Amino acid sequence: MADEPLVLGIETSCDETGVGVVRGTTLLADAIASSVDEHARFGGVVPEVASRAHLEAMVPTIERALKEAGVSAKDLDGIAVTAGPGLAGALLVGVSAAKAYAYALGKPLYGVNHLASHICVDQLEHGALPEPTMALLVSGGHSSLLLSTDITSDVRPLGATIDDAAGEAFDKIARVLNLGFPGGPVIDRYAREGDPTAIAFPRGLTGPRDPAYDFSFSGLKTSVARWIEARRAAGEEVPVRDVAASFQEAVVDVLTRKAVRACKDEGVDHLMIGGGVAANSRLRALAQERCEAAGVRLRVPRPKLCTDNGAMVAALGAEMVARGRAASGWDLSADSSLPVTDPHVPGRHPGHRHGHGHDHVHEVAKDNLYS
């Protein structure tokens, strides 16, 4: 095995089939096949449609990633895959594919956590993560504040959404405004031409007695929807750009305020922001402004690495190999509610040797298909 492990990562937690190849902290390939267009007419992701799309895209996307990376499958040091959280059926496709490739290649298998992967991907952009690192993860499925002292073994949740995630709220408001799906990019685009102070929308869970680090966007979503409905009922034109800007400001205000507060309270001087909503231009700008004022260094990957992708899974897999973490067993299963406190799912059987992940099944399989 080379000093820097070569790992292929598979991500299928939602509607994108992502396959990445990483050598250490260097990104070699990031191939994605998205099924977002197939979900657009439904206004959201349909799990069965996503699962079938993953099945069709899996092998071609893996082959494309290996070709882009300029490496052979037999040269890999491990296969990493998102084991959870996510859509159960979609996760099953990825886990099954990863098992098949690991078996055929005789390589160790690493089932990793989707949220921890979103944190680890920043290593591909800005180098090794400081320990500890505060992470604000925001997407269509989760809004979380996490403290990581070791991305492979110690990730502690400080706060999370108690209802709608930030990205989910973006999708719902975009739907009310008839702007289409997904909502994040289109709201961001319209908001740039609007006034963020035009409408005073509420900031959820920001009262003195509210949980310091938890998020709630359901009340905001309802408030915006009712404001729009009232204007339409009165026969008045809805100022779409001002609504988008004011709504977006309410979301990013709460996210950044709580994230910086958590850094101060925990004595952490680095904040990493990840997840699909981290591509939002206003979130990046306000986070930078507030971090500078608080003496906190901000780390945000480029937008393509913020959304779901295979590179982030490969990055965490490479870190698992480099730190000698135990590989997963053949009993690895998809866990739609895998807690972030489990950055990876190690093997549960004595046949797995810590740090290498090879067992007798791997040894028998080495020359099966890819010799």
C-alpha positions, 0 to 999 in steps of 0.5 A: 500500500502506498503512503497515501491510500488510494480509495474509491468512494460511492455516495447514493444517499439521495438523488445523485450517484456520486463516485470519487477517487482520492489519493490521501487528500488529493482529489483525482476524480469526482464523477456524478450522475444526477437524477434531479430532472426526473424528480422535478415534476414531483417537486421533490425527491421520490425515493423509488425513482432515485433508487432505480436511477442509482441502479442504472448509473452505478457501473458507468459512473464508477468506470468514468471515475476510474478513467478520469483518475487514471487508475485501475480498480486493482490498484485501489487500497479500499472501497468506501461507501455511504452507509447512512443516513439517507434514503433506505433504498438509495443507500442499499444500491450503493452499499450493495455495489460497494460490497460487490466491488470490494469482494471482486477486488479483494479490497477492504470495505468501509461503510462511512457516515454521510454527515462525517463525509461532508466534513471530511471533504474540506480536506481536499480543498484546504488540507488536513482538518484542525482538531477540533473543528466546528462544522455547520452542515446544511442541506435538504435533509439536515441542518446540524452543528457538529464538533469533531475532534477526530473525523474518523472516530469522534464527532459530537452533535451540538444541535440539529433541526427539530423540523424542516431542514434549511434546504427543505425550507428553500425547496418549499418556498420556491414551490410556493413562489412557482420557481421550480425545483430544486429551490436553493439555487433559484432562491439564491439567484432571485435574492441577489436582486431583492432587498433582504430587509424588505420583509421582517420574517421570523428567526426561529429558536433565537429567544433567550430560553430556546435551545442554543444550537438547535434549528427550526425553519417550519415556522419561517416557512409557514410565515412566508407562505402565509405572507405570499397567500395574503398578497395573492388573496388581495389581488396584489403582486408578489415581489418575488425577489424581495420575498426570496431575499428576506426569506434567505436572510432569515435562514442564513442569519440564524445559521451563522449566528448559532454556528459562531456562538458555538465556536465561541462557547466551545473555544474552537477557532475553526468553522467548516460549512458543508452540505448543499446549502453551503453553496448559497452565496449569502450564507458564505458572505455572512459567515465570512463576515461574522467569523472575521468579527469573532476571530474564527477561521472559516473553511468552506469547500467549493460549491461542487464539493458541498453538494452530495458527491463521491469525493467526500466519501472517498476522502473519509475512506482514505482517512480511515485507511490512513489512521488504521481504522477497522474495515466494515464486515460483509454484514454491513447494511444501509442505515437510514438513520445512522447517527453522526456519532458513528463516523464509520461502521467497523466490522463486528467479527473477529476475522477482521484484523484492525487496520487492514480490513482483510478477512478470509473472504477477501483473500479468497476473492482477490483474483476473482474478477479483476486480476 
